[in-house]
Amino acid sequence: MWRIYLLLCCSCYATVVSAVEDIWLLVDTSALKIEVKKGDQTLDTLNDIAIGQGGAGFKHHRGDNITPYGDYRIGWIGEKSAFRRFFGLTYPSAKDAEKAMEQGLIDRATYNNIVYAHKHHQVPPQNTPLGGRIGIHGLGRADEKIHKMMNWTHGCIALTNRQIDHLSQWIDKGTIVRIK
């Protein structure tokens, strides 16, 4: 395994280069599970995840409680998160920006900033009208009973604290995350 770590550029965006070789995550929002994959092989499965209260799909705006479909990377890791650990995704993607631009949800400058970040392997702006700070996280001090009963996040993917600790062995900055 090899890793390339976080670099900062002058625009203060994190550079997302690579992660644990060939490891990627498949988030199945219908089955409420995450599969840790190497190529087509499933190495591990984490069941009983929670997603956004509004389900999964295309996010139309910040605060819509939708977990976005798409291909992202782990852009940053918050070890001291209120949610125990936070693996931030490179949401919104260039595809998200293109669709949002076509629908009039973002302006040209926002679109350009998102696309520029992705072209330069950086974390895109996290304060766009489409929202941001979407990630995979634990519960922190939240009630595990609620987690098991319902989808409760504002668009993130939540695991139990034990699960997020377990998942952290597999991933690093740059890990591909496919949400379907």
N, CA and C of each residue as an Amber inpcrd file, in Angstrom:
protein
   540
   0.8330000  -1.1760000   0.0000000   0.0000000   0.0000000   0.0000000
   0.8810000   1.2440000   0.0000000   0.3830000   2.2710000  -0.6400000
   1.0970000   3.5320000  -0.6240000   0.0930000   4.6410000  -0.4260000
   0.5730000   5.7410000   0.0860000  -0.3110000   6.8660000   0.3700000
   0.3850000   8.1610000  -0.0560000  -0.3730000   9.0780000  -0.5440000
   0.1170000  10.4250000  -0.7830000  -0.7480000  11.3320000   0.0780000
  -0.1290000  12.1380000   0.8750000  -0.8650000  12.8950000   1.8720000
  -1.2850000  14.2800000   1.4040000  -2.0480000  14.9210000   2.2170000
  -2.6410000  16.2250000   1.9530000  -1.5820000  17.2840000   1.6740000
  -1.8030000  18.0130000   0.6180000  -0.9760000  19.1660000   0.2740000
  -1.9030000  20.3680000   0.2610000  -1.3940000  21.5180000   0.6050000
  -2.2220000  22.7140000   0.5400000  -1.7090000  23.6180000  -0.5590000
  -2.6200000  24.1570000  -1.3260000  -2.2170000  25.1080000  -2.3580000
  -2.5460000  26.5150000  -1.8740000  -2.1600000  27.5010000  -2.6380000
  -2.3240000  28.8860000  -2.1960000  -3.7820000  29.2890000  -2.0540000
  -4.7190000  28.5730000  -2.6810000  -6.1250000  28.9350000  -2.5460000
  -6.7530000  28.2850000  -1.3220000  -5.9510000  27.5840000  -0.5260000
  -6.3940000  26.9690000   0.7310000  -7.3250000  25.7900000   0.5400000
  -7.4030000  25.2420000  -0.6630000  -8.1580000  24.0210000  -0.8700000
  -7.2130000  22.8430000  -0.6870000  -7.7050000  21.7850000  -0.0940000
  -6.8860000  20.5980000   0.0770000  -6.7240000  19.9140000  -1.2770000
  -5.5420000  19.4120000  -1.5380000  -5.3000000  18.6590000  -2.7590000
  -5.5700000  17.1890000  -2.4690000  -6.3980000  16.5840000  -3.3060000
  -6.7710000  15.1920000  -3.1410000  -6.0660000  14.4090000  -4.2280000
  -5.0880000  13.6040000  -3.8460000  -4.2880000  12.9300000  -4.8580000
  -4.5740000  11.4330000  -4.8970000  -4.3210000  10.7170000  -3.8330000
  -4.4780000   9.2700000  -3.8770000  -4.7200000   8.7210000  -2.4840000
  -5.0160000   7.4370000  -2.4160000  -5.3600000   6.8120000  -1.1490000
  -4.7640000   5.4110000  -1.1060000  -5.2980000   4.6040000  -0.2150000
  -4.8700000   3.2220000  -0.1360000  -5.1110000   2.6040000  -1.5120000
  -4.0740000   2.0190000  -2.0670000  -4.1020000   1.5480000  -3.4450000
  -5.2790000   0.6340000  -3.7410000  -6.0550000   0.9990000  -4.7580000
  -7.1500000   0.1960000  -5.3020000  -8.3480000   0.0030000  -4.3770000
  -8.3630000   0.5720000  -3.1900000  -9.5130000   0.4210000  -2.2940000
 -10.5020000   1.5330000  -2.6120000 -11.7900000   1.1750000  -2.7060000
 -12.8380000   2.1620000  -2.9300000 -14.0850000   1.7170000  -2.1800000
 -15.0250000   2.6390000  -2.0180000 -16.2470000   2.3500000  -1.2690000
 -17.4560000   2.4500000  -2.1850000 -18.3640000   1.4930000  -2.0390000
 -19.6560000   1.5340000  -2.7120000 -20.7100000   1.7260000  -1.6300000
 -21.3870000   2.8720000  -1.6700000 -22.4390000   3.1690000  -0.7050000
 -23.7640000   2.8730000  -1.3890000 -24.4700000   1.8630000  -0.8900000
 -25.7670000   1.4690000  -1.4360000 -26.8440000   2.0850000  -0.5530000
 -27.4650000   3.1660000  -1.0490000 -28.4410000   3.8870000  -0.2440000
 -29.7800000   3.1620000  -0.1500000 -30.0250000   2.1880000  -1.0210000
 -31.2530000   1.3870000  -0.9230000 -31.0940000   0.2910000   0.1150000
 -29.9600000  -0.4090000   0.0770000 -29.7030000  -1.5010000   1.0250000
 -29.1420000  -0.9760000   2.3440000 -28.8160000   0.3210000   2.4010000
 -28.2300000   0.9560000   3.5830000 -26.9870000   0.2080000   4.0580000
 -26.0250000   0.1060000   3.1220000 -24.7540000  -0.5420000   3.4530000
 -23.6210000   0.0990000   2.6750000 -22.4130000  -0.1000000   3.1980000
 -21.1860000   0.3140000   2.5210000 -20.3610000  -0.9390000   2.2740000
 -19.9370000  -1.1100000   1.0350000 -19.0250000  -2.2010000   0.7020000
 -17.6370000  -1.6160000   0.4810000 -16.6460000  -2.1960000   1.1290000
 -15.2500000  -1.8480000   0.8930000 -14.7910000  -2.7470000  -0.2400000
 -14.3260000  -2.1400000  -1.3310000 -14.0050000  -2.8970000  -2.5330000
 -12.5380000  -2.7370000  -2.9050000 -12.0150000  -3.7630000  -3.5280000
 -10.7130000  -3.7040000  -4.2080000 -10.9940000  -4.2700000  -5.5820000
 -11.0240000  -3.3930000  -6.5810000 -11.4840000  -3.8130000  -7.8960000
 -12.9500000  -4.1990000  -7.7830000 -13.2860000  -5.3890000  -8.2740000
 -14.6650000  -5.8880000  -8.1720000 -14.9030000  -6.7160000  -6.9150000
 -13.8560000  -7.0030000  -6.1800000 -13.9540000  -7.8600000  -4.9890000
 -14.4050000  -7.0580000  -3.7690000 -15.3770000  -7.5980000  -3.0340000
 -15.8230000  -6.9740000  -1.7940000 -14.9790000  -7.5240000  -0.6510000
 -14.2930000  -6.6200000   0.0560000 -13.4200000  -7.0170000   1.1620000
 -14.1370000  -6.9560000   2.5090000 -15.1180000  -6.0800000   2.6090000
 -15.8030000  -5.8700000   3.8850000 -17.1420000  -5.2090000   3.5870000
 -18.1120000  -5.4110000   4.4560000 -19.4260000  -4.7890000   4.3320000
 -19.8430000  -4.2310000   5.6810000 -20.3210000  -2.9980000   5.6680000
 -20.8560000  -2.3630000   6.8700000 -22.3490000  -2.1320000   6.6320000
 -23.1650000  -2.7940000   7.4070000 -24.6170000  -2.7230000   7.2490000
 -25.2300000  -1.7060000   8.2010000 -26.5010000  -1.4250000   7.9640000
 -27.2980000  -0.5640000   8.8450000 -26.7470000   0.8460000   8.9480000
 -26.3540000   1.4090000   7.8010000 -25.9290000   2.7990000   7.7810000
 -27.1750000   3.6810000   7.7760000 -26.9850000   4.9590000   8.0100000
 -28.0740000   5.9300000   7.8820000 -27.6550000   6.9690000   6.8480000
 -28.6560000   7.4760000   6.1250000 -28.4080000   8.5130000   5.1240000
 -29.2680000   9.7290000   5.4640000 -29.3860000  10.6450000   4.5300000
 -30.1580000  11.8570000   4.7460000 -31.6330000  11.5910000   4.9890000
 -32.2410000  12.4380000   5.7880000 -33.6650000  12.3260000   6.0890000
 -34.5110000  12.3860000   4.8260000 -34.0170000  13.0760000   3.8000000
 -34.7390000  13.2150000   2.5370000 -34.4210000  12.1220000   1.5350000
 -33.6840000  11.0890000   1.9550000 -33.3090000  10.0030000   1.0530000
 -32.0550000  10.3330000   0.2580000 -31.9320000   9.7030000  -0.8950000
 -30.7550000   9.8960000  -1.7430000 -31.2020000  10.3430000  -3.1190000
 -30.3630000  11.1260000  -3.7810000 -30.6670000  11.6180000  -5.1220000
 -29.8260000  12.8210000  -5.4430000 -30.3220000  13.6800000  -6.3190000
 -29.6230000  14.9100000  -6.6770000 -29.9630000  15.9760000  -5.6410000
 -28.9310000  16.5900000  -5.0640000 -29.1550000  17.6760000  -4.1140000
 -29.4850000  18.9480000  -4.8840000 -30.5850000  19.5850000  -4.5170000
 -30.9840000  20.8260000  -5.1800000 -30.5240000  22.0720000  -4.4340000
 -30.3320000  21.9390000  -3.1300000 -29.8910000  23.0940000  -2.3530000
 -29.4010000  22.6530000  -0.9850000 -28.6250000  23.5250000  -0.3880000
 -28.1300000  23.3270000   0.9670000 -29.3450000  23.1450000   1.8870000
 -29.2730000  22.1600000   2.7610000 -30.3420000  21.9500000   3.7310000
 -31.4860000  21.0870000   3.2370000 -31.3590000  20.4540000   2.0520000
 -32.4660000  19.6230000   1.5600000 -32.4530000  18.2100000   2.1430000
 -31.4570000  17.8980000   2.9580000 -31.3610000  16.5970000   3.6430000
 -31.2530000  15.4080000   2.6940000 -30.7560000  15.6390000   1.4930000
 -30.5680000  14.5860000   0.4930000 -29.1130000  14.1370000   0.5130000
 -28.8950000  12.8320000   0.4960000 -27.5510000  12.2700000   0.3100000
 -27.3250000  12.1820000  -1.1990000 -26.2680000  12.8190000  -1.7000000
 -26.0990000  12.8940000  -3.1610000 -25.6110000  11.5890000  -3.7740000
 -26.1980000  11.2370000  -4.9290000 -25.6640000  10.1560000  -5.7560000
 -24.4360000  10.6770000  -6.4820000 -23.4890000   9.7970000  -6.7420000
 -22.3540000  10.1920000  -7.5730000 -21.0590000   9.5790000  -7.1270000
 -20.0130000   9.9620000  -7.8360000 -18.6550000   9.5100000  -7.5530000
 -17.8730000  10.6710000  -6.9480000 -17.3000000  10.4130000  -5.7880000
 -16.5610000  11.4220000  -5.0450000 -15.2640000  10.7940000  -4.5380000
 -14.4730000  11.5680000  -3.8620000 -13.2810000  11.0740000  -3.1710000
 -13.3170000  11.5890000  -1.7470000 -12.5690000  10.9150000  -0.8800000
 -12.3750000  11.4490000   0.4660000 -11.4460000  12.6510000   0.3020000
 -11.9310000  13.8240000   0.6330000 -11.1630000  15.0480000   0.4480000
 -10.4270000  15.5000000   1.6970000 -10.9700000  15.1620000   2.8680000
 -10.3210000  15.5130000   4.1300000 -10.8370000  14.5900000   5.2160000
 -10.0670000  14.4980000   6.2860000 -10.4300000  13.6390000   7.4100000
 -10.4400000  14.4740000   8.6750000 -11.5660000  14.4530000   9.3570000
 -11.6970000  15.1460000  10.6400000 -11.6540000  14.1340000  11.7650000
 -10.5030000  13.9960000  12.3900000 -10.3400000  13.0340000  13.4910000
 -10.9950000  13.5210000  14.7780000 -11.1450000  14.8350000  14.9270000
 -11.7080000  15.3940000  16.1580000 -13.1020000  15.9470000  15.8950000
 -13.9010000  15.2040000  15.1700000 -15.2450000  15.6200000  14.8090000
 -16.2210000  15.3500000  15.9530000 -17.2900000  16.1170000  16.0020000
 -18.3770000  15.8400000  16.9470000 -19.0170000  14.4930000  16.6310000
 -18.7710000  13.9910000  15.4260000 -19.2970000  12.6930000  14.9970000
 -18.2320000  11.5970000  15.0790000 -17.3000000  11.7590000  15.9780000
 -16.1680000  10.8470000  16.2180000 -15.0950000  10.9730000  15.1510000
 -15.4110000  10.5900000  13.9200000 -14.5290000  10.7710000  12.7680000
 -15.4070000  11.2740000  11.6280000 -14.8160000  12.0930000  10.7730000
 -15.5490000  12.6260000   9.6360000 -14.6650000  12.5180000   8.4040000
 -15.1410000  11.7680000   7.4140000 -14.4440000  11.6130000   6.1420000
 -15.1940000  12.4690000   5.1200000 -14.6800000  13.6810000   4.8760000
 -15.3580000  14.6270000   3.9930000 -15.2260000  14.2430000   2.5310000
 -16.3180000  14.3560000   1.7950000 -16.3380000  14.0080000   0.3710000
 -16.1270000  15.2320000  -0.5050000 -15.6350000  14.9870000  -1.7050000
 -15.4030000  16.0550000  -2.6670000 -16.7080000  16.4120000  -3.3940000
 -17.7420000  16.5980000  -2.6110000 -19.0310000  17.0710000  -3.1010000
 -19.0160000  18.5950000  -3.0400000 -19.5700000  19.2800000  -4.0130000
 -20.2110000  18.8130000  -5.2370000 -19.1940000  18.4480000  -6.3250000
 -19.5640000  17.4530000  -7.1190000 -18.7010000  17.0280000  -8.2240000
 -18.8950000  17.9560000  -9.4200000 -18.0500000  17.7820000 -10.4150000
 -18.2050000  18.5520000 -11.6600000 -19.5400000  18.2050000 -12.3190000
 -19.9620000  16.9370000 -12.2370000 -21.2680000  16.5390000 -12.7960000
 -22.4080000  17.2010000 -12.0310000 -22.2910000  17.2580000 -10.6890000
 -23.3080000  17.9570000  -9.9000000 -23.3990000  19.4090000 -10.3360000
 -22.2380000  20.0430000 -10.5320000 -22.1950000  21.4510000 -10.9250000
 -22.8130000  21.6530000 -12.3070000 -22.5040000  20.7440000 -13.2250000
 -23.0570000  20.8620000 -14.5850000 -24.5830000  20.7770000 -14.5590000
 -25.1000000  19.7890000 -13.8380000 -26.5610000  19.6300000 -13.7480000
 -27.1980000  20.8390000 -13.0600000 -26.5640000  21.3180000 -11.9880000
 -27.0880000  22.4760000 -11.2610000 -27.0620000  23.7320000 -12.1370000
 -26.0290000  23.8840000 -12.9340000 -25.9290000  25.0350000 -13.8380000
 -27.0480000  24.9750000 -14.8720000 -27.2760000  23.7810000 -15.4430000
 -28.3430000  23.6050000 -16.4330000 -29.7140000  23.9370000 -15.8510000
 -29.9040000  23.6400000 -14.5620000 -31.1900000  23.8780000 -13.9060000
 -31.2940000  25.2760000 -13.2830000 -30.2370000  26.0720000 -13.4340000
 -30.2630000  27.4200000 -12.9000000 -30.1110000  27.4960000 -11.3890000
 -29.5400000  26.4500000 -10.7850000 -29.3930000  26.4090000  -9.3260000
 -28.1220000  27.1010000  -8.8460000 -27.1340000  27.2140000  -9.7420000
 -25.8880000  27.9090000  -9.4000000 -25.5250000  28.8380000 -10.5550000
 -24.7010000  29.8200000 -10.2500000 -24.2550000  30.7410000 -11.2910000
 -22.9630000  30.2310000 -11.9400000 -22.5410000  30.9140000 -12.9850000
 -21.3560000  30.5140000 -13.7510000 -20.1010000  30.5250000 -12.8840000
 -19.9610000  31.5090000 -12.0040000 -18.7670000  31.5940000 -11.1500000
 -18.6840000  30.3930000 -10.2090000 -19.8020000  29.9990000  -9.6290000
 -19.8150000  28.8320000  -8.7370000 -19.4720000  27.5760000  -9.5260000
 -20.0760000  27.4290000 -10.6890000 -19.7740000  26.3010000 -11.5690000
 -18.2730000  26.2540000 -11.8690000 -17.7070000  27.3900000 -12.2740000
 -16.2860000  27.4450000 -12.6130000 -15.4060000  27.0820000 -11.4200000
 -15.7550000  27.5540000 -10.2270000 -14.9710000  27.2380000  -9.0270000
 -14.9900000  25.7500000  -8.7080000 -16.1390000  25.1170000  -8.8640000
 -16.2540000  23.6780000  -8.6080000 -15.4360000  22.8880000  -9.6270000
 -15.6000000  23.2050000 -10.8930000 -14.8790000  22.4930000 -11.9520000
 -13.3720000  22.7050000 -11.8130000 -12.9470000  23.9290000 -11.5230000
 -11.5280000  24.2190000 -11.3340000 -10.9430000  23.3500000 -10.2170000
 -11.6520000  23.2760000  -9.0900000 -11.1750000  22.4680000  -7.9580000
 -10.9780000  21.0190000  -8.3790000 -11.9380000  20.4570000  -9.0840000
 -11.8130000  19.0560000  -9.4900000 -10.6970000  18.8510000 -10.5110000
 -10.5480000  19.7700000 -11.4380000  -9.4690000  19.6500000 -12.4360000
  -8.0980000  19.6760000 -11.7790000  -8.0030000  20.3480000 -10.6420000
  -6.7290000  20.4780000  -9.9450000  -6.6480000  19.5920000  -8.7000000
  -7.5050000  18.5610000  -8.6430000  -7.4960000  17.5720000  -7.5650000
  -7.6120000  18.2270000  -6.1850000  -8.4940000  19.2060000  -6.0890000
  -8.7210000  19.9120000  -4.8380000 -10.1390000  19.6470000  -4.3270000
 -10.3460000  19.9270000  -3.0610000 -11.6870000  19.8660000  -2.4940000
 -12.4490000  21.0590000  -3.0630000 -13.6410000  20.8210000  -3.6260000
 -14.4050000  21.9420000  -4.1840000 -14.9390000  22.8460000  -3.0720000
 -15.3750000  24.0550000  -3.4270000 -15.9460000  24.9450000  -2.4130000
 -17.0750000  24.2350000  -1.6530000 -17.0900000  24.4060000  -0.3550000
 -18.0640000  23.7140000   0.4880000 -19.2340000  24.6050000   0.9080000
 -19.2670000  25.8220000   0.4180000 -20.3150000  26.7510000   0.8180000
 -21.1710000  27.1920000  -0.3670000 -21.3870000  26.2960000  -1.3110000
 -22.1720000  26.6380000  -2.4930000 -23.6710000  26.5140000  -2.1790000
 -24.5320000  27.0430000  -3.0650000 -25.9750000  26.8630000  -2.8840000
 -26.3900000  25.3820000  -2.8820000 -25.5440000  24.5070000  -3.4440000
 -25.8410000  23.0680000  -3.4530000 -25.5040000  22.4050000  -2.1160000
 -24.9060000  23.1510000  -1.2260000 -24.4870000  22.6030000   0.0530000
 -23.0470000  22.1470000  -0.0010000 -22.6160000  21.5020000   1.0400000
 -21.2600000  21.0220000   1.1720000 -21.1110000  20.3130000   2.5010000
 -19.8750000  19.9950000   2.8270000 -19.5740000  19.2760000   4.0630000
 -20.3710000  17.9740000   4.1680000 -20.4670000  17.2910000   3.0270000
 -21.0920000  15.9690000   2.9820000 -19.9810000  14.9610000   3.2390000
 -20.2560000  13.9790000   4.0720000 -19.2220000  13.0020000   4.3690000
 -19.7730000  11.7360000   4.9790000 -18.8390000  10.9010000   5.3900000
 -19.1370000   9.6540000   6.0900000 -18.6490000   9.8660000   7.5120000
 -19.5260000   9.6310000   8.4840000 -19.1420000   9.9070000   9.8650000
 -19.7720000   8.9250000  10.8350000 -19.2890000   8.9910000  12.0740000
 -19.8400000   8.1740000  13.1470000 -20.9690000   8.8990000  13.8440000
 -21.3140000   8.4020000  15.0090000 -22.4060000   8.9880000  15.7900000
 -21.9290000  10.0240000  16.7920000 -20.6700000   9.9170000  17.2060000
 -20.2480000  10.7770000  18.3030000 -21.0670000  10.4160000  19.5310000
 -21.7280000  11.4010000  20.1080000 -22.5690000  11.1620000  21.2920000
 -24.0330000  10.9350000  20.9550000 -24.3540000  10.8490000  19.6660000
 -25.7450000  10.6400000  19.2580000 -26.2400000   9.2650000  19.7100000
 -27.5410000   9.1290000  19.7720000 -28.1950000   7.9180000  20.2580000
 -28.1980000   6.8320000  19.1790000 -27.5780000   5.7130000  19.4750000
 -27.5180000   4.6090000  18.5140000 -28.9080000   4.0410000  18.2230000
 -29.8390000   4.1730000  19.1440000 -31.2150000   3.6870000  18.9140000
 -31.8730000   4.4620000  17.7760000 -31.6870000   5.7750000  17.7670000
 -32.2520000   6.5990000  16.6860000 -31.6140000   6.1920000  15.3620000
 -30.3040000   5.9820000  15.3850000 -29.5670000   5.5810000  14.1830000
 -30.1600000   4.3070000  13.5840000 -30.5390000   3.3830000  14.4240000
 -31.0740000   2.1040000  13.9320000 -32.5220000   2.2330000  13.4630000
 -33.2230000   3.2720000  13.9190000 -34.6480000   3.4170000  13.6110000
 -34.9280000   4.1860000  12.3200000 -34.0260000   5.1050000  11.9380000
 -34.3710000   5.9900000  10.8300000 -33.1370000   6.5960000  10.1710000
 -33.3400000   7.1040000   8.9690000 -32.3250000   7.9280000   8.3150000
 -32.4400000   9.3060000   8.9410000 -31.3390000   9.7940000   9.4930000
 -31.4180000  10.9820000  10.3340000 -30.4700000  12.1040000   9.9560000
 -29.5940000  11.9150000   8.9670000 -28.5850000  12.9360000   8.6980000
 -29.1390000  14.0500000   7.8030000 -28.3310000  15.0840000   7.6250000
 -28.6840000  16.2040000   6.7400000 -28.1420000  15.9770000   5.3330000
 -27.7100000  14.7660000   5.0210000 -27.1840000  14.4300000   3.6970000
 -25.9390000  13.5720000   3.7550000 -25.4000000  13.4200000   4.9530000
 -24.2050000  12.5880000   5.1250000 -24.5770000  11.1140000   5.2050000
 -23.5560000  10.2950000   5.3320000 -23.6920000   8.8570000   5.5280000
 -23.1680000   8.5800000   6.9320000 -24.0160000   8.0110000   7.7780000
 -23.6390000   7.8000000   9.1760000 -23.5060000   6.3180000   9.4940000
 -22.5260000   6.0400000  10.3230000 -22.2480000   4.7070000  10.8320000
 -22.1940000   4.7950000  12.3520000 -22.2020000   3.6650000  13.0210000
 -21.9640000   3.6850000  14.4600000 -20.5050000   4.0540000  14.7040000
 -20.1770000   4.4260000  15.9140000 -18.7830000   4.7660000  16.2290000
 -17.8600000   3.5790000  15.9850000 -18.3110000   2.4040000  16.3500000
 -17.4970000   1.2040000  16.1290000 -17.2710000   0.9820000  14.6330000
 -18.3160000   1.1750000  13.8360000 -18.1910000   0.9940000  12.3920000
 -17.2500000   2.0300000  11.7620000 -17.3580000   3.2920000  12.1760000
 -16.4950000   4.3220000  11.5770000 -15.0310000   4.0810000  11.9440000
 -14.7900000   3.6090000  13.1660000 -13.4190000   3.2590000  13.5540000
 -12.9050000   2.1040000  12.6980000 -13.7520000   1.1170000  12.4680000
 -13.3880000  -0.0350000  11.6410000 -13.1180000   0.4080000  10.1940000
 -13.9860000   1.2490000   9.6510000 -13.8390000   1.7080000   8.2750000
 -12.5430000   2.4950000   8.0750000 -12.1160000   3.1950000   9.1020000
 -10.9320000   4.0560000   8.9690000  -9.6620000   3.2810000   8.6180000
  -9.6270000   1.9830000   8.8950000  -8.4520000   1.1910000   8.5230000
  -8.3380000   1.0070000   7.0090000  -9.4410000   1.1420000   6.3020000
  -9.4750000   0.8610000   4.8740000  -9.2480000   2.0850000   3.9980000
  -9.5230000   3.2700000   4.5330000  -9.5720000   4.4390000   3.6520000
  -8.6450000   5.5550000   4.1110000  -8.4050000   6.4660000   3.1910000
  -7.5640000   7.6190000   3.4530000  -7.9970000   8.7200000   2.4830000
  -7.3600000   9.8630000   2.5610000  -7.6450000  10.9280000   1.6090000
  -7.4330000  10.3920000   0.2050000  -8.3700000  10.7050000  -0.6660000
  -8.2730000  10.2540000  -2.0490000  -9.0620000   9.0020000  -2.3580000
  -9.5140000   8.2680000  -1.3540000 -10.2950000   7.0600000  -1.6020000
 -11.5650000   7.4050000  -2.3890000 -11.8480000   6.6550000  -3.4180000
 -13.0610000   6.8510000  -4.2240000 -14.2720000   6.3500000  -3.4440000
 -15.3430000   7.1280000  -3.4850000 -16.6100000   6.7620000  -2.8570000
 -17.6990000   6.9060000  -3.9060000 -18.3510000   5.8070000  -4.2490000
 -19.4640000   5.8110000  -5.2080000 -20.7630000   5.6500000  -4.4190000
 -21.6400000   6.6250000  -4.5440000 -22.9250000   6.5820000  -3.8480000
 -24.0050000   6.3160000  -4.8840000 -24.7340000   5.2240000  -4.6630000
 -25.8320000   4.8770000  -5.5970000 -27.1110000   4.6650000  -4.8240000
